[in-house]
C-alpha cells in the first residue's frame, strides 16, 4: 500500500518529458555534429594534403579530444542535457564515459584509481562490441565465405 501511495505522489511531481521534442533535438544536434565532422574531414584533407581516410582518423581523434576536454572541464554533461543523445551516440559519448570514470577516481592514484576504473562505464560497450563483431563476422564467413 505504501508503494502505491508513493508512486502516486511521485507521479504528481515528475517532470513531463516530451519524447518527440527530445528526438527532434537529438536528430538536429546529431546532424550538426555530422556536419562538423564532414567539415573537419574536408578541412584536414585540404589543409594537410592527406587522404580522406587519414583525415577521417584525424576528425575522430579531434572529437575524442574535445569530448574528453569538455568532460574534464565539467560542462559536457550540461551540453548533453541540452542536446540529448545527439552528443552521446557518436564517439563523443564513449570518450565522455572513459574520461568521467578517470576523473571520478583520479584521487586514488594512477594504478588503483584511473587504471582500474577508466573502463568502468565503457567496458560493457567494448565487450558487447567485440562479441557482436565476432558473431556477425562468423555469420558473414559462413554465408559469404572468407573474401
Backbone torsions as a table, in degrees:
resi	resn	phi	psi	omega
1	UNK	NA	-39.6	179.3
2	UNK	-62.8	-37.4	-179.6
3	UNK	-64.7	-40.8	178.6
4	UNK	-63.5	-42.2	179.5
5	UNK	-65.7	-41.6	178.2
6	UNK	-63.0	-45.5	179.7
7	UNK	-59.7	-40.2	179.8
8	UNK	-65.0	-45.1	179.5
9	UNK	-65.5	-43.1	-179.1
10	UNK	-65.4	-38.1	-179.7
11	UNK	-68.7	-27.7	176.6
12	UNK	-70.1	-26.2	-176.6
13	UNK	-105.7	1.1	-178.7
14	UNK	-75.0	136.7	179.7
15	UNK	-70.4	136.6	177.7
16	UNK	-76.1	135.7	-178.6
17	UNK	-127.1	125.6	-179.1
18	UNK	-89.8	113.0	-179.1
19	UNK	-68.6	-36.5	179.3
20	UNK	-64.8	-45.2	178.7
21	UNK	-61.5	-44.3	178.6
22	UNK	-63.2	-38.5	179.2
23	UNK	-66.2	-40.8	179.0
24	UNK	-66.4	-42.9	178.8
25	UNK	-62.4	-44.8	179.5
26	UNK	-64.1	-40.2	178.8
27	UNK	-62.6	-46.9	-178.7
28	UNK	-67.9	-43.9	-179.7
29	UNK	-68.7	-36.4	174.1
30	UNK	-64.8	-36.4	176.5
31	UNK	-65.2	-41.2	177.0
32	UNK	-64.4	-40.5	177.7
33	UNK	-62.5	-40.4	176.2
34	UNK	-64.5	-39.5	177.1
35	UNK	-62.6	-44.9	178.8
36	UNK	-63.4	-39.1	178.3
37	UNK	-62.2	-45.8	179.4
38	UNK	-64.8	-39.0	178.0
39	UNK	-62.5	-41.7	178.6
40	UNK	-63.7	-40.1	179.0
41	UNK	-61.9	-45.9	178.7
42	UNK	-64.1	-42.0	179.2
43	UNK	-61.3	-48.9	-179.5
44	UNK	-64.8	-37.9	179.1
45	UNK	-62.9	-45.2	-177.7
46	UNK	-78.1	-38.9	-175.1
47	UNK	-72.3	-44.4	-175.4
48	UNK	-100.9	-1.7	-179.0
49	UNK	51.5	54.5	178.8
50	UNK	-118.4	170.7	-179.3
51	UNK	-71.3	161.6	179.1
52	UNK	-63.5	-34.3	178.4
53	UNK	-64.3	-46.0	177.6
54	UNK	-66.2	-37.2	177.9
55	UNK	-65.9	-35.7	177.1
56	UNK	-64.3	-39.8	177.0
57	UNK	-63.7	-42.4	177.5
58	UNK	-63.6	-37.0	178.4
59	UNK	-63.5	-43.5	179.2
60	UNK	-63.9	-43.3	177.9
61	UNK	-62.0	-39.3	178.3
62	UNK	-63.1	-44.5	178.6
63	UNK	-62.8	-41.9	178.6
64	UNK	-62.7	-44.7	179.7
65	UNK	-61.1	-48.3	-177.5
66	UNK	-64.5	-43.2	179.1
67	UNK	-63.4	-42.2	178.6
68	UNK	-66.8	-40.3	178.3
69	UNK	-63.8	-46.2	179.6
70	UNK	-64.6	-34.5	176.1
71	UNK	-66.5	-45.6	-179.8
72	UNK	-64.5	-34.4	178.5
73	UNK	-78.7	-13.3	171.7
74	UNK	93.7	13.2	179.7
75	UNK	-121.9	10.1	175.5
76	UNK	-67.6	-38.8	178.5
77	UNK	-62.0	-37.2	178.2
78	UNK	-66.6	-37.8	176.6
79	UNK	-65.5	-39.5	179.0
80	UNK	-65.8	-39.4	177.3
81	UNK	-61.5	-32.0	-179.2
82	UNK	-84.2	-44.0	-173.0
83	UNK	-102.5	3.0	173.1
84	UNK	59.4	-148.8	-173.2
85	UNK	-71.4	-6.0	176.0
86	UNK	-60.4	-24.1	177.2
87	UNK	-97.6	-22.1	-174.8
88	UNK	-89.5	-28.9	-174.6
89	UNK	-68.4	-43.9	-179.2
90	UNK	-69.9	-169.9	-178.0
91	UNK	-59.5	-20.5	180.0
92	UNK	-63.8	-35.4	177.9
93	UNK	-65.9	-38.3	177.8
94	UNK	-66.1	-43.9	178.3
95	UNK	-63.4	-39.6	178.8
96	UNK	-63.0	-43.4	-178.3
97	UNK	-64.3	-38.7	179.3
98	UNK	-71.3	-43.0	-178.7
99	UNK	-67.2	-40.6	-179.8
100	UNK	-66.1	-37.5	175.7
101	UNK	-63.9	-42.5	179.2
102	UNK	-64.9	-40.1	-179.6
103	UNK	-68.1	-35.8	-179.4
104	UNK	-64.8	-32.8	-174.0
105	UNK	-112.1	15.2	-176.5
106	UNK	-65.4	-26.0	-178.7
107	UNK	-71.6	-17.5	179.8
108	UNK	-86.3	-0.2	176.2
109	UNK	104.5	174.0	-176.4
110	UNK	-70.6	-38.9	-176.1
111	UNK	-83.8	-61.5	-174.8
112	UNK	-79.3	-16.0	178.8
113	UNK	-96.9	-77.8	-175.7
114	UNK	-69.2	-48.0	-175.8
115	UNK	-60.6	-40.6	-177.4
116	UNK	-82.4	-19.6	-172.4
117	UNK	-117.2	-2.4	-174.8
118	UNK	-64.8	-30.0	179.7
119	UNK	-99.2	15.9	-177.4
120	UNK	-58.9	-48.1	178.9
121	UNK	-85.4	-35.7	-174.4
122	UNK	-86.5	-11.8	-177.2
123	UNK	-59.7	-41.9	-179.8
124	UNK	-67.0	-33.5	177.3
125	UNK	-65.2	-44.2	178.9
126	UNK	-64.5	-46.9	-178.8
127	UNK	-57.7	-54.6	-176.1
128	UNK	-72.9	-24.9	172.8
129	UNK	-66.7	-43.4	178.5
130	UNK	-67.0	-44.1	179.4
131	UNK	-62.4	-44.8	179.5
132	UNK	-64.8	-40.2	178.9
133	UNK	-63.3	-42.0	178.2
134	UNK	-64.6	-45.8	-178.1
135	UNK	-60.8	-49.6	-179.3
136	UNK	-71.7	-28.5	173.5
137	UNK	-65.3	-39.7	176.9
138	UNK	-65.9	-41.5	177.2
139	UNK	-60.4	-46.3	179.8
140	UNK	-63.6	-39.2	179.8
141	UNK	-62.6	-47.0	-177.6
142	UNK	-73.8	-29.3	179.6
143	UNK	-86.1	-46.3	-171.9
144	UNK	-108.9	-2.9	-178.6
145	UNK	89.7	-175.6	-173.7
146	UNK	-98.3	27.1	-176.1
147	UNK	-77.2	NA	NA
